Amino acid sequence: MKTSNVAKYGLLIALAMVLSYVESLVPVFFAVPGMKLGLTNVVVLFALYAIDEKSAIVINIIRILLVGFMFGNGMSILYSLAGGLLSGIVMILLKRFTPLQIVTVSIAGGIAHNLGQILVAMLLLQTKAIAWYLIVLWFTGIGAGIVVGVISGEIVKRLSK
């Protein structure tokens, strides 16, 4: 791997970690337990659109692991990996195979992230009863996806020049 790529990955991972930490300081968003704005997805979307798909996934996984070990625990890593990987796969597929704009890809990524986390919760708790919570998370995920998508779109547009 080129030195410039290592430096680029390092900067983006560090930025994602800082955004994750800042986000953890914000009280529960709209009184919806488990809801976060997902500011770290700005970094993932930037990597996806300005670098490549592999970089986006690598940056996301490394960020999830580092933040989980620093500020979380094994369960938070498991939930974050499930959500982050499903979100990443959905965003990559949409970017690659559809003409959708970055905001729509971001919204789909947010919804997929919520789905991944609920699936893990259903598996660990061995109940389908919490599936109803997806409705709440999807509404908040759409709002967060719009905000993250607009920010990401502007950053990609300005930094890709």
Accessible surface in RSA format (square Angstrom, percent):
REM  Atomic radii and reference values for relative SASA: ProtOr
REM  Chains: A
REM  Algorithm: Lee & Richards
REM  Probe-radius: 1.40
REM  Slices: 20
REM RES _ NUM      All-atoms   Total-Side   Main-Chain    Non-polar    All polar
REM                ABS   REL    ABS   REL    ABS   REL    ABS   REL    ABS   REL
RES MET A   1   151.21  78.3  63.61  42.1  87.60 208.6  72.40  61.6  78.82 104.4
RES LYS A   2   149.30  72.8 140.12  86.0   9.18  21.8  91.05  82.0  58.24  62.0
RES THR A   3   117.63  83.7 110.14 111.7   7.49  17.8  76.21 102.4  41.42  62.6
RES SER A   4    70.72  59.8  58.57  78.2  12.15  28.0  51.87 110.5  18.85  26.4
RES ASN A   5    52.47  36.2  52.32  50.6   0.15   0.4   2.99   7.2  49.49  47.8
RES VAL A   6    83.59  55.0  80.25  72.6   3.34   8.0  81.06  70.4   2.52   6.8
RES ALA A   7    55.77  51.3  44.36  68.5  11.41  26.0  54.61  76.9   1.16   3.1
RES LYS A   8    86.74  42.3  83.51  51.2   3.23   7.7  45.76  41.2  40.98  43.7
RES TYR A   9    25.50  11.9  25.50  14.5   0.00   0.0  18.26  13.7   7.24   8.9
RES GLY A  10    37.68  46.5   0.00   N/A  37.68  46.5  32.66  89.6   5.02  11.2
RES LEU A  11   131.74  73.4 126.59  90.6   5.15  12.9 127.05  89.2   4.69  12.6
RES LEU A  12    18.61  10.4  18.61  13.3   0.00   0.0  18.61  13.1   0.00   0.0
RES ILE A  13    17.94  10.2  17.94  13.4   0.00   0.0  17.94  12.9   0.00   0.0
RES ALA A  14    49.42  45.4  45.79  70.7   3.64   8.3  49.00  69.0   0.42   1.1
RES LEU A  15    84.54  47.1  80.59  57.7   3.95   9.9  83.90  58.9   0.64   1.7
RES ALA A  16     0.42   0.4   0.42   0.6   0.00   0.0   0.42   0.6   0.00   0.0
RES MET A  17    32.77  17.0  31.54  20.9   1.23   2.9  23.68  20.1   9.09  12.0
RES VAL A  18    85.66  56.4  83.80  75.9   1.85   4.5  85.58  74.4   0.08   0.2
RES LEU A  19    37.86  21.1  37.86  27.1   0.00   0.0  37.86  26.6   0.00   0.0
RES SER A  20    11.67   9.9   9.71  13.0   1.97   4.5   0.38   0.8  11.29  15.8
RES TYR A  21    99.68  46.5  98.82  56.2   0.86   2.2  62.52  47.0  37.16  45.8
RES VAL A  22    65.81  43.3  65.64  59.4   0.17   0.4  65.64  57.0   0.17   0.5
RES GLU A  23    16.88   9.7  12.98   9.8   3.90   9.3   5.83  11.3  11.05   9.0
RES SER A  24    63.34  53.5  33.54  44.8  29.80  68.6  32.09  68.3  31.25  43.8
RES LEU A  25   114.06  63.5  86.21  61.7  27.85  70.0  89.38  62.8  24.68  66.4
RES VAL A  26    83.83  55.2  70.18  63.5  13.65  32.9  72.03  62.6  11.81  32.0
RES PRO A  27   111.34  81.1  95.36  86.9  15.99  58.1 108.37  89.5   2.97  18.4
RES VAL A  28    93.37  61.4  71.74  64.9  21.63  52.1  77.08  67.0  16.29  44.2
RES PHE A  29    57.15  28.6  53.98  33.4   3.17   8.2  56.67  34.4   0.48   1.4
RES PHE A  30   151.82  76.0 120.28  74.5  31.54  82.1 132.52  80.3  19.30  55.2
RES ALA A  31    89.68  82.5  61.19  94.4  28.49  64.8  68.75  96.8  20.93  55.4
RES VAL A  32    18.53  12.2  17.70  16.0   0.83   2.0  18.53  16.1   0.00   0.0
RES PRO A  33    91.02  66.3  87.59  79.8   3.43  12.5  89.80  74.1   1.23   7.6
RES GLY A  34    69.17  85.3   0.00   N/A  69.17  85.3  40.55 111.3  28.62  64.1
RES MET A  35    14.41   7.5   5.95   3.9   8.46  20.2   1.73   1.5  12.68  16.8
RES LYS A  36   120.81  58.9 107.11  65.7  13.70  32.6  67.95  61.2  52.86  56.3
RES LEU A  37    43.13  24.0  39.10  28.0   4.02  10.1  39.10  27.5   4.02  10.8
RES GLY A  38    17.23  21.3   0.00   N/A  17.23  21.3  17.23  47.3   0.00   0.0
RES LEU A  39    36.58  20.4  36.58  26.2   0.00   0.0  36.58  25.7   0.00   0.0
RES THR A  40     9.35   6.7   9.35   9.5   0.00   0.0   1.01   1.4   8.34  12.6
RES ASN A  41    24.88  17.2  24.88  24.0   0.00   0.0   1.51   3.6  23.37  22.6
RES VAL A  42    10.30   6.8  10.30   9.3   0.00   0.0  10.30   8.9   0.00   0.0
RES VAL A  43     1.64   1.1   0.39   0.4   1.25   3.0   1.64   1.4   0.00   0.0
RES VAL A  44     2.98   2.0   2.98   2.7   0.00   0.0   2.98   2.6   0.00   0.0
RES LEU A  45     0.19   0.1   0.19   0.1   0.00   0.0   0.19   0.1   0.00   0.0
RES PHE A  46    29.61  14.8  29.61  18.3   0.00   0.0  29.61  18.0   0.00   0.0
RES ALA A  47     0.00   0.0   0.00   0.0   0.00   0.0   0.00   0.0   0.00   0.0
RES LEU A  48     2.96   1.7   1.27   0.9   1.70   4.3   1.27   0.9   1.70   4.6
RES TYR A  49    61.63  28.8  34.61  19.7  27.02  70.3  34.23  25.7  27.40  33.8
RES ALA A  50    42.09  38.7   7.43  11.5  34.66  78.8  11.83  16.7  30.26  80.2
RES ILE A  51    52.98  30.1  22.11  16.5  30.86  74.4  25.79  18.6  27.19  73.8
RES ASP A  52    69.48  48.7  63.56  63.3   5.92  14.0  32.84  77.3  36.64  36.5
RES GLU A  53    40.15  23.1  39.19  29.6   0.96   2.3  18.63  36.0  21.53  17.6
RES LYS A  54   138.18  67.4 128.43  78.8   9.75  23.2  90.81  81.7  47.37  50.5
RES SER A  55     2.64   2.2   2.64   3.5   0.00   0.0   0.00   0.0   2.64   3.7
RES ALA A  56     2.12   1.9   2.10   3.2   0.02   0.0   2.11   3.0   0.01   0.0
RES ILE A  57    38.15  21.7  37.98  28.3   0.17   0.4  38.15  27.5   0.00   0.0
RES VAL A  58    43.06  28.3  41.39  37.5   1.68   4.0  43.06  37.4   0.00   0.0
RES ILE A  59     0.11   0.1   0.11   0.1   0.00   0.0   0.11   0.1   0.00   0.0
RES ASN A  60     4.73   3.3   4.60   4.4   0.13   0.3   1.09   2.6   3.64   3.5
RES ILE A  61    51.29  29.2  51.29  38.2   0.00   0.0  51.29  36.9   0.00   0.0
RES ILE A  62    62.73  35.7  62.07  46.2   0.67   1.6  62.73  45.2   0.00   0.0
RES ARG A  63    25.23  10.6  25.23  12.9   0.00   0.0   0.24   0.3  24.99  15.1
RES ILE A  64     3.06   1.7   0.48   0.4   2.58   6.2   1.71   1.2   1.36   3.7
RES LEU A  65    60.81  33.9  60.81  43.5   0.00   0.0  60.81  42.7   0.00   0.0
RES LEU A  66    72.01  40.1  72.01  51.5   0.00   0.0  72.01  50.6   0.00   0.0
RES VAL A  67    21.43  14.1  21.35  19.3   0.09   0.2  21.35  18.5   0.09   0.2
RES GLY A  68     6.29   7.8   0.00   N/A   6.29   7.8   5.85  16.1   0.44   1.0
RES PHE A  69   152.62  76.4 122.48  75.9  30.14  78.4 125.59  76.1  27.04  77.4
RES MET A  70   112.98  58.5  78.57  52.0  34.41  81.9  74.83  63.6  38.14  50.5
RES PHE A  71   104.61  52.3  65.94  40.8  38.67 100.6  73.45  44.5  31.16  89.2
RES GLY A  72    39.66  48.9   0.00   N/A  39.66  48.9  14.90  40.9  24.76  55.4
RES ASN A  73    91.38  63.0  82.44  79.7   8.94  21.5  38.14  91.8  53.24  51.5
RES GLY A  74    53.94  66.5   0.00   N/A  53.94  66.5  36.64 100.6  17.30  38.7
RES MET A  75    94.91  49.2  94.16  62.3   0.75   1.8  68.20  58.0  26.72  35.4
RES SER A  76    41.35  34.9  34.28  45.7   7.08  16.3  40.17  85.5   1.18   1.7
RES ILE A  77    17.34   9.9  16.88  12.6   0.47   1.1  17.34  12.5   0.00   0.0
RES LEU A  78    75.16  41.9  73.38  52.5   1.78   4.5  74.77  52.5   0.39   1.1
RES TYR A  79    54.79  25.6  54.79  31.2   0.00   0.0  40.63  30.5  14.16  17.5
RES SER A  80    32.59  27.5  32.59  43.5   0.00   0.0   5.83  12.4  26.76  37.5
RES LEU A  81    41.60  23.2  41.60  29.8   0.00   0.0  41.60  29.2   0.00   0.0
RES ALA A  82    25.51  23.5  11.82  18.2  13.69  31.1  22.41  31.6   3.10   8.2
RES GLY A  83     0.00   0.0   0.00   N/A   0.00   0.0   0.00   0.0   0.00   0.0
RES GLY A  84     1.67   2.1   0.00   N/A   1.67   2.1   1.57   4.3   0.10   0.2
RES LEU A  85    65.37  36.4  65.31  46.7   0.05   0.1  65.33  45.9   0.04   0.1
RES LEU A  86    52.16  29.0  50.03  35.8   2.13   5.3  51.25  36.0   0.91   2.5
RES SER A  87     1.50   1.3   1.50   2.0   0.00   0.0   1.27   2.7   0.23   0.3
RES GLY A  88     2.60   3.2   0.00   N/A   2.60   3.2   2.50   6.9   0.09   0.2
RES ILE A  89    89.86  51.1  88.65  66.0   1.21   2.9  89.79  64.7   0.08   0.2
RES VAL A  90    39.81  26.2  38.57  34.9   1.24   3.0  39.75  34.5   0.06   0.2
RES MET A  91     2.24   1.2   2.24   1.5   0.00   0.0   1.06   0.9   1.19   1.6
RES ILE A  92    21.54  12.3  21.54  16.0   0.00   0.0  21.54  15.5   0.00   0.0
RES LEU A  93    84.84  47.2  83.52  59.8   1.32   3.3  83.82  58.9   1.02   2.7
RES LEU A  94    39.24  21.9  39.20  28.0   0.04   0.1  39.24  27.6   0.00   0.0
RES LYS A  95    70.54  34.4  54.22  33.3  16.33  38.9  13.67  12.3  56.88  60.6
RES ARG A  96   134.72  56.6 102.91  52.5  31.82  75.8  36.37  49.7  98.35  59.6
RES PHE A  97   138.49  69.3 105.19  65.2  33.30  86.6 112.22  68.0  26.27  75.2
RES THR A  98    48.47  34.5  33.71  34.2  14.76  35.2  37.79  50.8  10.68  16.1
RES PRO A  99   127.27  92.8 102.17  93.1  25.10  91.2 115.30  95.2  11.96  74.4
RES LEU A 100    72.91  40.6  58.70  42.0  14.20  35.7  61.43  43.1  11.48  30.9
RES GLN A 101   131.65  73.6 127.65  93.3   4.00   9.5  49.85 106.1  81.80  62.0
RES ILE A 102    23.26  13.2  20.89  15.6   2.37   5.7  20.89  15.0   2.37   6.4
RES VAL A 103    42.69  28.1  42.69  38.6   0.00   0.0  42.69  37.1   0.00   0.0
RES THR A 104    57.28  40.7  56.97  57.8   0.31   0.7  32.96  44.3  24.32  36.8
RES VAL A 105     0.00   0.0   0.00   0.0   0.00   0.0   0.00   0.0   0.00   0.0
RES SER A 106     5.23   4.4   1.82   2.4   3.41   7.9   0.44   0.9   4.79   6.7
RES ILE A 107    35.05  19.9  35.05  26.1   0.00   0.0  35.05  25.2   0.00   0.0
RES ALA A 108    24.20  22.3  18.52  28.6   5.68  12.9  22.38  31.5   1.82   4.8
RES GLY A 109     0.26   0.3   0.00   N/A   0.26   0.3   0.26   0.7   0.00   0.0
RES GLY A 110    14.59  18.0   0.00   N/A  14.59  18.0  13.16  36.1   1.43   3.2
RES ILE A 111    45.94  26.1  45.94  34.2   0.00   0.0  45.94  33.1   0.00   0.0
RES ALA A 112     6.94   6.4   4.47   6.9   2.47   5.6   6.74   9.5   0.20   0.5
RES HIS A 113    42.33  23.1  42.33  29.4   0.00   0.0  25.78  26.6  16.55  19.3
RES ASN A 114    17.23  11.9  17.23  16.6   0.00   0.0   0.00   0.0  17.23  16.7
RES LEU A 115    57.89  32.2  57.89  41.4   0.00   0.0  57.89  40.7   0.00   0.0
RES GLY A 116     3.85   4.7   0.00   N/A   3.85   4.7   3.40   9.3   0.45   1.0
RES GLN A 117    43.23  24.2  42.58  31.1   0.65   1.5  10.17  21.7  33.06  25.1
RES ILE A 118    11.44   6.5  11.44   8.5   0.00   0.0  11.44   8.2   0.00   0.0
RES LEU A 119    89.28  49.7  84.36  60.3   4.92  12.4  84.64  59.4   4.64  12.5
RES VAL A 120    20.39  13.4  19.24  17.4   1.15   2.8  20.34  17.7   0.05   0.1
RES ALA A 121    11.10  10.2  11.10  17.1   0.00   0.0  11.10  15.6   0.00   0.0
RES MET A 122    38.98  20.2  35.04  23.2   3.94   9.4  32.87  27.9   6.11   8.1
RES LEU A 123   137.79  76.7 126.03  90.2  11.76  29.6 131.55  92.4   6.24  16.8
RES LEU A 124    74.46  41.5  47.49  34.0  26.97  67.8  50.07  35.2  24.38  65.6
RES LEU A 125   111.96  62.4  88.41  63.2  23.55  59.2  93.25  65.5  18.71  50.3
RES GLN A 126   159.89  89.4 125.19  91.5  34.70  82.6  38.74  82.5 121.15  91.9
RES THR A 127    50.17  35.7  39.53  40.1  10.64  25.4  34.97  47.0  15.20  23.0
RES LYS A 128   168.24  82.1 157.84  96.8  10.39  24.7 101.44  91.3  66.80  71.2
RES ALA A 129    71.77  66.0  51.35  79.2  20.42  46.5  64.67  91.1   7.11  18.8
RES ILE A 130    42.48  24.2  42.48  31.6   0.00   0.0  42.48  30.6   0.00   0.0
RES ALA A 131    35.88  33.0  30.99  47.8   4.89  11.1  31.26  44.0   4.62  12.2
RES TRP A 132   155.82  62.5 145.45  70.4  10.37  24.4 136.03  72.5  19.79  32.1
RES TYR A 133    42.07  19.6  42.07  23.9   0.00   0.0  42.07  31.6   0.00   0.0
RES LEU A 134    19.69  11.0  19.69  14.1   0.00   0.0  19.69  13.8   0.00   0.0
RES ILE A 135   106.34  60.5 104.37  77.8   1.97   4.8 106.15  76.4   0.19   0.5
RES VAL A 136    49.92  32.8  46.12  41.8   3.80   9.2  49.55  43.1   0.37   1.0
RES LEU A 137    10.44   5.8  10.44   7.5   0.00   0.0  10.44   7.3   0.00   0.0
RES TRP A 138    85.91  34.5  85.91  41.6   0.00   0.0  85.91  45.8   0.00   0.0
RES PHE A 139   147.25  73.7 136.48  84.5  10.77  28.0 136.85  83.0  10.40  29.8
RES THR A 140    22.68  16.1  15.33  15.5   7.36  17.5  21.97  29.5   0.71   1.1
RES GLY A 141     4.32   5.3   0.00   N/A   4.32   5.3   4.23  11.6   0.09   0.2
RES ILE A 142    67.12  38.2  67.12  50.0   0.00   0.0  67.12  48.3   0.00   0.0
RES GLY A 143    33.99  41.9   0.00   N/A  33.99  41.9  32.38  88.9   1.61   3.6
RES ALA A 144     9.44   8.7   7.54  11.6   1.90   4.3   8.18  11.5   1.26   3.3
RES GLY A 145     3.41   4.2   0.00   N/A   3.41   4.2   3.10   8.5   0.31   0.7
RES ILE A 146    77.50  44.1  77.50  57.7   0.00   0.0  77.50  55.8   0.00   0.0
RES VAL A 147    64.62  42.5  60.85  55.1   3.77   9.1  64.48  56.0   0.14   0.4
RES VAL A 148     3.78   2.5   3.78   3.4   0.00   0.0   3.78   3.3   0.00   0.0
RES GLY A 149     0.00   0.0   0.00   N/A   0.00   0.0   0.00   0.0   0.00   0.0
RES VAL A 150    77.67  51.1  73.95  66.9   3.73   9.0  76.53  66.5   1.15   3.1
RES ILE A 151    68.29  38.9  64.79  48.3   3.50   8.4  68.25  49.1   0.04   0.1
RES SER A 152     0.00   0.0   0.00   0.0   0.00   0.0   0.00   0.0   0.00   0.0
RES GLY A 153    17.18  21.2   0.00   N/A  17.18  21.2  12.85  35.3   4.33   9.7
RES GLU A 154    60.91  35.0  60.29  45.6   0.62   1.5  32.72  63.3  28.19  23.0
RES ILE A 155    56.80  32.3  55.35  41.2   1.45   3.5  56.80  40.9   0.00   0.0
RES VAL A 156    22.45  14.8  22.45  20.3   0.00   0.0  22.45  19.5   0.00   0.0
RES LYS A 157   116.87  57.0 106.57  65.4  10.30  24.5  72.68  65.4  44.19  47.1
RES ARG A 158   160.17  67.3 144.15  73.5  16.02  38.1  46.13  63.0 114.04  69.1
RES LEU A 159   123.23  68.6  94.29  67.5  28.94  72.8  96.52  67.8  26.71  71.9
RES SER A 160    72.44  61.2  33.67  44.9  38.76  89.3  38.70  82.4  33.74  47.3
RES LYS A 161   201.41  98.3 132.32  81.2  69.09 164.5 103.26  92.9  98.15 104.6
END  Absolute sums over single chains surface
CHAIN  1 A     8928.0       7482.9       1445.1       6737.9       2190.1
END  Absolute sums over all chains
TOTAL          8928.0       7482.9       1445.1       6737.9       2190.1
